[in-house]
Amino acid sequence: MVPAQKKAGIALRFPGFIAFIGVLYLRFVALTSRIRVHFHPTALAIADGRRPCVFAFWHRYQLMMGYAYRNRGGYVLVSRSGDGELIAQALHRLGYRTVRGSSSRGGAKALLGLLDVLEAGGQLGVTPDGPRGPYRSVQPGVAALARKSGVPVIPGGWAGTRVKILRSSWDRFMIPLPFGKYEIVFGEPLTLSAEGPEAEESIRAALDAAAAEAERLLKGTPA
């Protein structure tokens, strides 16, 4: 068997090929599964109107959230790491544009780039707890971005019947499997006025609510 570290090295040496395989896999999952996407009415008006906004979701949800909003020309914040390069190439194949940086590497420059995107009327996606965690912890930069730009934050989450959870990863990363049922939720937009921990807690609560709504829809329980 090939050691995990060596496998990771091979993947990072050929990010374009691995990205191609990853996107092909997501398309196979979509082809063999029932996937339903639910927008809060206000979120749908923003999305269809191509109005500037920040789509936010926990790092573990990025595969299905990214697939659900593909080919709309959105921007995504991606880290400058080797893993980030692989993710960026996959996103490009799904019709996204990327801004490189994170809270730990190139954060200030990335924040300015994201503000430019929003001021130009773009839509962007961020994972508030990425790329290194802690798990389900909103980084200050995301709240600052939403507050400075004044655009709404649309929280997202998903749930499925056939999911592989990487329990050894910091974010308990979720991989959808073929032949499943999936519910993807874009929740009620959030406009931030508060600063600091209060703003971060508002984002965290909205993201958890979107994920909980996806779980409720999957189980078919009444609201």
Contacts in CASP RR format, 6 or more apart in sequence:
PFRMAT RR
TARGET T0000
AUTHOR 0000-0000-0000
METHOD contacts of the structure
MODEL  1
MVPAQKKAGIALRFPGFIAFIGVLYLRFVALTSRIRVHFHPTALAIADGR
RPCVFAFWHRYQLMMGYAYRNRGGYVLVSRSGDGELIAQALHRLGYRTVR
GSSSRGGAKALLGLLDVLEAGGQLGVTPDGPRGPYRSVQPGVAALARKSG
VPVIPGGWAGTRVKILRSSWDRFMIPLPFGKYEIVFGEPLTLSAEGPEAE
ESIRAALDAAAAEAERLLKGTPA
2 10 0 8 1.000
11 18 0 8 1.000
11 86 0 8 1.000
12 82 0 8 1.000
12 83 0 8 1.000
12 85 0 8 1.000
12 86 0 8 1.000
15 82 0 8 1.000
15 85 0 8 1.000
15 86 0 8 1.000
15 89 0 8 1.000
16 86 0 8 1.000
16 89 0 8 1.000
18 86 0 8 1.000
19 86 0 8 1.000
19 87 0 8 1.000
19 89 0 8 1.000
19 90 0 8 1.000
19 92 0 8 1.000
19 93 0 8 1.000
20 93 0 8 1.000
22 90 0 8 1.000
23 90 0 8 1.000
23 93 0 8 1.000
23 94 0 8 1.000
26 63 0 8 1.000
26 67 0 8 1.000
26 176 0 8 1.000
28 178 0 8 1.000
29 176 0 8 1.000
29 177 0 8 1.000
29 178 0 8 1.000
29 180 0 8 1.000
30 67 0 8 1.000
32 178 0 8 1.000
32 179 0 8 1.000
32 180 0 8 1.000
33 162 0 8 1.000
33 176 0 8 1.000
33 178 0 8 1.000
33 179 0 8 1.000
33 180 0 8 1.000
33 181 0 8 1.000
33 182 0 8 1.000
34 180 0 8 1.000
34 181 0 8 1.000
34 182 0 8 1.000
35 64 0 8 1.000
35 68 0 8 1.000
35 181 0 8 1.000
35 182 0 8 1.000
35 184 0 8 1.000
36 182 0 8 1.000
36 183 0 8 1.000
36 184 0 8 1.000
36 217 0 8 1.000
37 68 0 8 1.000
37 184 0 8 1.000
37 186 0 8 1.000
38 183 0 8 1.000
38 184 0 8 1.000
38 185 0 8 1.000
38 186 0 8 1.000
38 187 0 8 1.000
38 213 0 8 1.000
38 214 0 8 1.000
38 217 0 8 1.000
39 47 0 8 1.000
39 186 0 8 1.000
39 187 0 8 1.000
40 154 0 8 1.000
40 186 0 8 1.000
40 187 0 8 1.000
40 188 0 8 1.000
40 189 0 8 1.000
42 152 0 8 1.000
42 188 0 8 1.000
42 189 0 8 1.000
43 154 0 8 1.000
43 186 0 8 1.000
43 187 0 8 1.000
43 188 0 8 1.000
43 189 0 8 1.000
44 186 0 8 1.000
45 51 0 8 1.000
46 53 0 8 1.000
46 152 0 8 1.000
46 154 0 8 1.000
46 189 0 8 1.000
47 53 0 8 1.000
47 69 0 8 1.000
47 72 0 8 1.000
47 123 0 8 1.000
47 154 0 8 1.000
47 186 0 8 1.000
50 72 0 8 1.000
50 121 0 8 1.000
50 122 0 8 1.000
50 123 0 8 1.000
51 121 0 8 1.000
51 123 0 8 1.000
51 151 0 8 1.000
52 117 0 8 1.000
52 118 0 8 1.000
52 119 0 8 1.000
52 120 0 8 1.000
52 121 0 8 1.000
52 122 0 8 1.000
52 123 0 8 1.000
52 149 0 8 1.000
52 151 0 8 1.000
53 123 0 8 1.000
53 124 0 8 1.000
53 151 0 8 1.000
53 152 0 8 1.000
53 153 0 8 1.000
53 154 0 8 1.000
53 189 0 8 1.000
54 118 0 8 1.000
54 123 0 8 1.000
54 124 0 8 1.000
54 125 0 8 1.000
54 126 0 8 1.000
54 142 0 8 1.000
54 145 0 8 1.000
54 146 0 8 1.000
54 149 0 8 1.000
54 151 0 8 1.000
54 152 0 8 1.000
54 153 0 8 1.000
54 154 0 8 1.000
55 65 0 8 1.000
55 69 0 8 1.000
55 123 0 8 1.000
55 124 0 8 1.000
55 125 0 8 1.000
55 126 0 8 1.000
55 153 0 8 1.000
55 154 0 8 1.000
55 156 0 8 1.000
55 186 0 8 1.000
56 125 0 8 1.000
56 126 0 8 1.000
56 127 0 8 1.000
56 128 0 8 1.000
56 142 0 8 1.000
56 153 0 8 1.000
56 154 0 8 1.000
56 155 0 8 1.000
56 156 0 8 1.000
56 203 0 8 1.000
56 206 0 8 1.000
56 207 0 8 1.000
57 65 0 8 1.000
57 125 0 8 1.000
57 127 0 8 1.000
57 155 0 8 1.000
57 156 0 8 1.000
57 157 0 8 1.000
57 207 0 8 1.000
57 210 0 8 1.000
58 127 0 8 1.000
58 128 0 8 1.000
58 129 0 8 1.000
58 136 0 8 1.000
58 157 0 8 1.000
58 171 0 8 1.000
58 207 0 8 1.000
58 211 0 8 1.000
59 127 0 8 1.000
59 129 0 8 1.000
59 130 0 8 1.000
59 131 0 8 1.000
59 133 0 8 1.000
59 171 0 8 1.000
59 173 0 8 1.000
60 171 0 8 1.000
60 172 0 8 1.000
60 173 0 8 1.000
60 174 0 8 1.000
61 156 0 8 1.000
61 157 0 8 1.000
61 158 0 8 1.000
61 174 0 8 1.000
61 211 0 8 1.000
62 87 0 8 1.000
62 127 0 8 1.000
63 174 0 8 1.000
63 175 0 8 1.000
63 176 0 8 1.000
64 158 0 8 1.000
64 174 0 8 1.000
64 176 0 8 1.000
64 182 0 8 1.000
64 184 0 8 1.000
65 156 0 8 1.000
65 157 0 8 1.000
65 158 0 8 1.000
65 184 0 8 1.000
66 76 0 8 1.000
66 91 0 8 1.000
66 94 0 8 1.000
66 96 0 8 1.000
67 94 0 8 1.000
68 158 0 8 1.000
68 184 0 8 1.000
70 94 0 8 1.000
70 95 0 8 1.000
70 96 0 8 1.000
71 94 0 8 1.000
71 95 0 8 1.000
72 95 0 8 1.000
72 123 0 8 1.000
73 95 0 8 1.000
73 96 0 8 1.000
73 97 0 8 1.000
73 123 0 8 1.000
74 95 0 8 1.000
74 96 0 8 1.000
74 97 0 8 1.000
74 122 0 8 1.000
74 123 0 8 1.000
74 124 0 8 1.000
74 125 0 8 1.000
75 96 0 8 1.000
75 97 0 8 1.000
75 98 0 8 1.000
75 99 0 8 1.000
75 114 0 8 1.000
75 117 0 8 1.000
75 122 0 8 1.000
75 123 0 8 1.000
75 124 0 8 1.000
75 125 0 8 1.000
76 91 0 8 1.000
76 96 0 8 1.000
76 97 0 8 1.000
76 98 0 8 1.000
76 99 0 8 1.000
76 124 0 8 1.000
76 125 0 8 1.000
76 126 0 8 1.000
77 98 0 8 1.000
77 99 0 8 1.000
77 100 0 8 1.000
77 101 0 8 1.000
77 102 0 8 1.000
77 110 0 8 1.000
77 114 0 8 1.000
77 124 0 8 1.000
77 125 0 8 1.000
77 126 0 8 1.000
77 127 0 8 1.000
78 84 0 8 1.000
78 87 0 8 1.000
78 88 0 8 1.000
78 91 0 8 1.000
78 98 0 8 1.000
78 99 0 8 1.000
78 100 0 8 1.000
78 101 0 8 1.000
79 87 0 8 1.000
79 100 0 8 1.000
79 101 0 8 1.000
79 102 0 8 1.000
79 104 0 8 1.000
79 105 0 8 1.000
79 130 0 8 1.000
79 131 0 8 1.000
80 100 0 8 1.000
80 101 0 8 1.000
80 102 0 8 1.000
80 105 0 8 1.000
80 106 0 8 1.000
81 105 0 8 1.000
81 131 0 8 1.000
83 131 0 8 1.000
84 131 0 8 1.000
88 98 0 8 1.000
88 100 0 8 1.000
91 98 0 8 1.000
92 98 0 8 1.000
99 110 0 8 1.000
99 113 0 8 1.000
99 114 0 8 1.000
99 117 0 8 1.000
99 124 0 8 1.000
100 110 0 8 1.000
101 107 0 8 1.000
101 109 0 8 1.000
101 110 0 8 1.000
102 110 0 8 1.000
102 130 0 8 1.000
102 131 0 8 1.000
102 132 0 8 1.000
103 130 0 8 1.000
103 139 0 8 1.000
103 140 0 8 1.000
103 141 0 8 1.000
104 131 0 8 1.000
104 132 0 8 1.000
111 141 0 8 1.000
111 144 0 8 1.000
111 145 0 8 1.000
114 124 0 8 1.000
114 126 0 8 1.000
114 145 0 8 1.000
114 149 0 8 1.000
115 145 0 8 1.000
115 148 0 8 1.000
115 149 0 8 1.000
117 124 0 8 1.000
118 124 0 8 1.000
118 145 0 8 1.000
118 149 0 8 1.000
118 151 0 8 1.000
119 149 0 8 1.000
126 142 0 8 1.000
126 145 0 8 1.000
128 137 0 8 1.000
128 138 0 8 1.000
128 139 0 8 1.000
128 142 0 8 1.000
128 200 0 8 1.000
128 203 0 8 1.000
128 204 0 8 1.000
128 207 0 8 1.000
129 135 0 8 1.000
129 136 0 8 1.000
129 137 0 8 1.000
129 138 0 8 1.000
129 139 0 8 1.000
129 171 0 8 1.000
130 139 0 8 1.000
130 171 0 8 1.000
132 170 0 8 1.000
133 170 0 8 1.000
133 171 0 8 1.000
134 170 0 8 1.000
135 170 0 8 1.000
135 171 0 8 1.000
135 172 0 8 1.000
136 204 0 8 1.000
136 207 0 8 1.000
136 208 0 8 1.000
137 204 0 8 1.000
138 200 0 8 1.000
138 201 0 8 1.000
138 203 0 8 1.000
138 204 0 8 1.000
138 207 0 8 1.000
140 196 0 8 1.000
140 200 0 8 1.000
142 200 0 8 1.000
142 203 0 8 1.000
143 192 0 8 1.000
143 195 0 8 1.000
143 196 0 8 1.000
143 199 0 8 1.000
143 200 0 8 1.000
143 203 0 8 1.000
146 152 0 8 1.000
146 153 0 8 1.000
146 190 0 8 1.000
146 191 0 8 1.000
146 192 0 8 1.000
146 199 0 8 1.000
146 203 0 8 1.000
147 192 0 8 1.000
147 193 0 8 1.000
147 195 0 8 1.000
147 199 0 8 1.000
150 191 0 8 1.000
150 192 0 8 1.000
152 189 0 8 1.000
152 190 0 8 1.000
152 191 0 8 1.000
153 189 0 8 1.000
153 190 0 8 1.000
153 191 0 8 1.000
153 192 0 8 1.000
153 203 0 8 1.000
153 206 0 8 1.000
154 186 0 8 1.000
154 187 0 8 1.000
154 189 0 8 1.000
154 190 0 8 1.000
155 186 0 8 1.000
155 187 0 8 1.000
155 188 0 8 1.000
155 190 0 8 1.000
155 203 0 8 1.000
155 206 0 8 1.000
155 207 0 8 1.000
155 209 0 8 1.000
155 210 0 8 1.000
156 184 0 8 1.000
156 185 0 8 1.000
156 186 0 8 1.000
156 187 0 8 1.000
156 207 0 8 1.000
156 210 0 8 1.000
156 211 0 8 1.000
157 184 0 8 1.000
157 185 0 8 1.000
157 207 0 8 1.000
157 210 0 8 1.000
157 211 0 8 1.000
157 214 0 8 1.000
158 174 0 8 1.000
158 182 0 8 1.000
158 183 0 8 1.000
158 184 0 8 1.000
158 185 0 8 1.000
158 211 0 8 1.000
158 214 0 8 1.000
159 182 0 8 1.000
159 183 0 8 1.000
159 211 0 8 1.000
159 214 0 8 1.000
159 215 0 8 1.000
159 217 0 8 1.000
159 218 0 8 1.000
160 176 0 8 1.000
160 180 0 8 1.000
160 181 0 8 1.000
160 182 0 8 1.000
160 183 0 8 1.000
160 214 0 8 1.000
160 218 0 8 1.000
161 180 0 8 1.000
161 181 0 8 1.000
161 182 0 8 1.000
161 218 0 8 1.000
162 176 0 8 1.000
162 177 0 8 1.000
162 178 0 8 1.000
162 179 0 8 1.000
162 180 0 8 1.000
162 181 0 8 1.000
163 174 0 8 1.000
163 175 0 8 1.000
163 176 0 8 1.000
163 177 0 8 1.000
164 174 0 8 1.000
164 175 0 8 1.000
164 177 0 8 1.000
165 172 0 8 1.000
165 173 0 8 1.000
165 174 0 8 1.000
165 175 0 8 1.000
166 172 0 8 1.000
166 173 0 8 1.000
166 174 0 8 1.000
166 175 0 8 1.000
176 182 0 8 1.000
181 218 0 8 1.000
182 218 0 8 1.000
183 214 0 8 1.000
183 215 0 8 1.000
183 217 0 8 1.000
183 218 0 8 1.000
184 214 0 8 1.000
185 210 0 8 1.000
185 211 0 8 1.000
185 213 0 8 1.000
185 214 0 8 1.000
185 217 0 8 1.000
186 210 0 8 1.000
187 206 0 8 1.000
187 209 0 8 1.000
187 210 0 8 1.000
187 213 0 8 1.000
188 206 0 8 1.000
190 202 0 8 1.000
190 203 0 8 1.000
190 206 0 8 1.000
192 199 0 8 1.000
192 202 0 8 1.000
192 203 0 8 1.000
194 202 0 8 1.000
216 223 0 8 1.000
END
